[in-house]
């Protein structure tokens, strides 16, 4: 059928691809992939023979969206995959789906692997309401500002983080959130899957104990804000000021 299919791929364990995802990828006339060379071994392993691949990434997404919708309108089925997990979750795809919706092209999203949901499920944090925050800012001030803006967020928060940034982020989390519960999930679904359950002010030292911590990908899950009894005594503006000031302490 001429339509766009959004197809999740594994985030580590190759068995985490669904029967339906394999079927859609085998039947697709065209597969759009973030990094075509990266995706070829996966496609070959599920029996997709000589796929017609189009590279589709952050830098060419808007310009390619028109080309791809034209291909679908000519009667083809197109599958969108990313390097890992669900396309559009901190991955390209949004402009393409918006273009399809605008042109009345059918979009079929397949359920599948996603690091954010996988991490949430092992976090022990409330899962009835959560906020996916994607990647945090890199610059120190922007990072602290962003974290402070989430101080009274009443939903569990999920962040993606690069291993080389984890210590800076862990220290910033400690400065802003103090004894708030936090969980870091590393290498989910892979052989060396590791979870660190601690509080923000102990996160950096907890991670430092593991010599392998800077290897592999990670997700941070942060507990929601809970109003404490004695919080009523301190107005929230004053509390924010205290948090800002304590963030400046060495
Ligand atoms: N679209 C993907 C998804 O559905 O999860 C996410 C893509 S984003 C570019 C990559 C980030 O996802 C990594 O930096 C890391 O934060 C997280 N991630 C992906 N795979 C992971 C894994 N196996 N374990 C922990 N985190 C992972």
Boltz pocket constraint, residues with backbone or C-beta under 6 A from the ligand:
constraints:
  - pocket:
      binder: B
      contacts: [[A, 11], [A, 12], [A, 82], [A, 84], [A, 85], [A, 86], [A, 87], [A, 88], [A, 89], [A, 90], [A, 91], [A, 113], [A, 114], [A, 115], [A, 116], [A, 159], [A, 160], [A, 161], [A, 162], [A, 185], [A, 186], [A, 187], [A, 188], [A, 189], [A, 190], [A, 217], [A, 218], [A, 219]]
      max_distance: 6.0
